[in-house]
């Protein structure tokens, strides 16, 4: 859809400006999730390149998980009663990403050990934007 393509374009523009993969995903949805881009930029900074350049969980996946929390959490600091439902959404999002790309791990996605990348960083950004649109915003 045009809305999705607009979000993907915005995320790619953010990447071109130097945002890491997590920041690109989270920041391109700030307006829909009601939080400040600067705050999202700061929160997402440590999650790039597989969490702090450790090539672990893909930063785009971390960003997508952050958005799931923003969308689904009840925000009730006393009861914390939305965790189970949020975890289920996260499982759906990450399973869909893994089904498409064979891994959630940055190092594997980049093909660091095999020399054969499974998906580019920009491709992962695009995939996470698509999953946010399909599995998070359509609900």
C-alpha positions in Angstrom: 0.0 0.0 0.0 1.0 3.6 -0.4 1.0 4.0 3.4 3.5 1.2 3.8 5.7 2.4 1.0 5.7 5.8 2.7 6.8 4.3 6.0 9.5 2.2 4.3 10.7 5.3 2.4 10.9 7.3 5.7 12.8 4.5 7.4 15.3 4.4 4.5 15.7 8.2 4.7 16.5 7.9 8.4 19.1 5.2 7.6 20.7 7.5 5.0 20.9 10.2 7.7 22.8 7.8 10.0 20.1 6.3 12.2 21.0 2.8 13.1 18.6 0.0 12.1 16.7 0.0 15.3 16.3 3.8 15.3 15.1 3.7 11.7 12.2 1.3 12.6 11.2 2.9 15.8 11.5 6.6 14.7 9.5 6.2 11.5 6.5 5.2 13.7 6.8 7.9 16.4 3.8 9.8 15.1 1.5 6.7 15.2 2.6 5.5 18.6 2.6 8.9 20.3 6.1 9.4 21.4 8.9 11.9 20.7 11.4 11.0 17.9 14.3 12.3 20.0 13.4 10.0 22.9 13.0 7.1 20.5 16.3 7.9 18.8 18.0 7.9 22.2 16.3 4.7 23.4 17.1 2.9 20.2 20.7 3.9 20.0 22.2 1.0 21.9 20.3 -1.6 19.9 21.9 -1.1 16.5 24.2 -3.7 14.8 22.8 -6.5 16.9 22.6 -4.7 20.2 25.6 -2.5 20.7 27.5 -3.8 17.6 27.7 -7.3 19.2 25.9 -8.8 16.1 23.3 -10.4 18.3 19.5 -9.9 17.9 18.9 -7.7 14.8 18.3 -4.1 15.7 15.3 -3.9 13.4 13.8 -6.8 15.4 14.5 -4.9 18.6 12.8 -1.9 17.2 9.8 -3.9 16.2 9.6 -5.4 19.7 9.7 -1.9 21.2 6.8 -0.8 19.0 4.8 -3.9 20.1 5.2 -2.8 23.7 4.2 0.8 22.8 1.1 -0.5 21.0 0.0 -3.1 23.4 1.2 -2.3 26.9 -1.5 -1.1 29.3 1.0 1.3 30.8 -0.2 0.4 34.3 2.8 0.5 36.5 1.0 -1.2 39.4 -0.5 -4.2 37.7 1.7 -4.9 34.7 -1.2 -7.0 33.4 -0.6 -6.7 29.6 2.8 -8.5 29.5 1.4 -11.9 28.5 -0.6 -10.5 25.5 2.4 -8.3 24.5 4.7 -11.4 24.6 2.3 -13.2 22.3 2.4 -10.3 19.8 6.2 -10.3 20.0 6.3 -14.0 19.3 4.1 -13.5 16.2 6.3 -10.7 14.9 9.6 -12.4 15.5 8.3 -15.7 14.1 7.2 -14.0 10.9 10.6 -12.2 10.6 12.5 -15.5 11.2 10.3 -17.3 8.7 11.1 -14.8 6.0 14.8 -14.3 6.8 15.9 -17.6 8.5 17.3 -15.9 11.6 16.9 -13.1 14.1 20.6 -12.8 14.6 22.4 -9.9 13.0 25.6 -11.9 12.4 23.7 -14.6 10.5 21.6 -12.1 8.6 24.8 -10.3 7.4 26.4 -13.6 6.5 29.5 -12.8 8.7 30.5 -16.4 9.1 29.3 -17.8 5.8 30.0 -14.9 3.4 26.5 -15.3 2.2 24.1 -12.7 3.6 20.6 -13.8 4.3 19.3 -10.2 4.2 20.7 -6.7 4.0 20.2 -4.3 6.9 17.9 -2.1 4.7 16.0 -5.3 3.7 15.6 -6.0 7.4 14.3 -2.5 8.0 11.8 -2.9 5.2 10.7 -6.3 6.5 10.1 -5.0 10.0 8.1 -2.0 8.7 6.0 -4.5 6.7 5.4 -6.7 9.8 4.6 -3.6 11.9 2.0 -2.6 9.4 0.5 -6.2 8.9 0.6 -7.6 12.4 0.6 -4.6 14.7 -1.2 -1.8 13.1 -4.0 -3.8 11.4 -5.1 -5.2 14.8 
